[in-house]
Amino acid sequence: MVRGVFVYGTLLSGFKGHGSLALGLTCLSRGCLRGFEMVHLSAGYPALFESDGGGLVFGELLEFESLDEALARFDVYEACDNVDPRSLYRRVKVQVELEGATAQAWCYVYAASGLAVALGQGALRVTSGDWRSFLREEGLRAYGG
């Protein structure tokens, strides 16, 4: 059973996107994903790519009173339409590692280009897998914030 949405960027608690989409939030848990790689796009937000290299991405699992209503809001925010190849992101099911447990969740993975293209366009690798720390260490600001 899908428990919620795993977020790793502008939708993390404390960022502008979180406040606007947290309606009906019932639980927030820190967690991580394995098998993904994150970059910081020049537009000021992160992009996640599936990776064979076993990368680790840190974020939060958000659970809602109505997951369907929350997903409708998130899909709009992330410009996600899983049937439209022009979508910026696509929503995929992932296994989130939580403290002492795992949970299935939805997560938004970048669909506008591949990793090599994003890097070629100036994206920066977030090797720590922690976007919040990356922004602080690099002295960068988040999109919209």
N, C-alpha and C positions, 0 to 999 in steps of 0.2 A: 504494500500500500504506500502510495506517495504521501509523505507527511507535510511537505511544504516546498519552499523555494530556497535554493542555495544561492547566496549573493556574495560577491567578491570585490565590488567596486563602488560606484556611486550610490548603490542601494544599501551599503553597510550603514549600521547605526552611526549617527553623527554627521552623515553627509546629507546634502539637500534632497536627493532622490528618495532616501529612506523615509523622511518625514512625510512626503507627499503620497507615498504608497503604503504606509503602515496601517491604514484603516483596517480594523478587525484583527490586528496582530494579537495572538494569544501566547506565543512563546518565541524566544530568541535564544539560540544555542550556538556557541562557537564550534567550528568544525573545519574539516579539510577534505580536499579531493585529491586522489592520486590519478596519474595518467593524463594530466593536462599541463599546458604551458601558458603563462600569462605574459602579455606585453602591454605597455602603456602607449596608446596612440597619441599622435601629435594633437588631436582634438581635445585631449585632456581626460580621457576615460580609458579603462582597460578593455582588453579583448582576450578571450580565452580560446585556446585551440587544443583539440585532442592531440596527445603526444604519445609516441611509442617509447619515449625516453623515461617515462615514469615520473614526470614532474609532480610537484606538490603545490597545491593552491590553498591558501587559508581564507576563510570567510565566515559567514553566519548562515545558519538554517533558520528561516522565518516560517512560523506556522500561523495559520489564520483560522478564524471562525468559519469562513467560507473560502476554501481554496479556489474554487471556480471563479468567484468574483475577484479575488486577488490576481489570479492569472490573467483575467481579462484586462485589468489595469496594467500589469507588468508587460503583457504583449504589446500594448500601445506604447508604453514608455521605451521598450527595447526595439521598437519598429520590427516586431516579429510576426511573421505570417508563414508558418511552416510549409505552405504550399506555393508561396511566391518566391521564386529564385532570386529576386531583387531585395529580399529582406536583409536588414542589417545583422540581425541575430536569428538563431533558431533555438527552439526550446527542446532540450534533451533530458532524459531521465539519467540520474547519476546516483552513485552510492556515496553518501557523506559519512566520513568517520567522525564520530563524536567521542567525547570522553567515555570510554568503556562500552561503546555501542556503535552501531551503524544504522543509517536510515536512508530510505530512497527519497529523492527529491527531484524537482525540476531545476534546471540550470540553463542559463542563456549563454550559448557558445557563438562566437563570431562567425558570420556566414558571408560577409561582403568580400572577403579575399582569404587567401591562404596565409600561413605564417611567413613564408619567404617574401611574399608580396608586401605584407604589412611591415616587415623589417626593412625592406627596400624603400619603403615610403617614409622611413624615419622613426618607426615605432621602436621603443626601448624595451629590452627584455627585463621582466621583473623576476630575477633569478631567485629571490627569497620566497616568491609565491605570496607575499604579503603586500598588497597594494597600498594600504594605509602607511606602513613603514617606508615603503618605496618613495611615496610622495614626500614624507618628512626628510628622508636621507638625501633626496635629490633637490629639495627646495622647490618642488613643483606644486601647483594648485590643481584641484579637481575641476572638471567641467562643471560649470554652473555654481561653483563655490569659490 
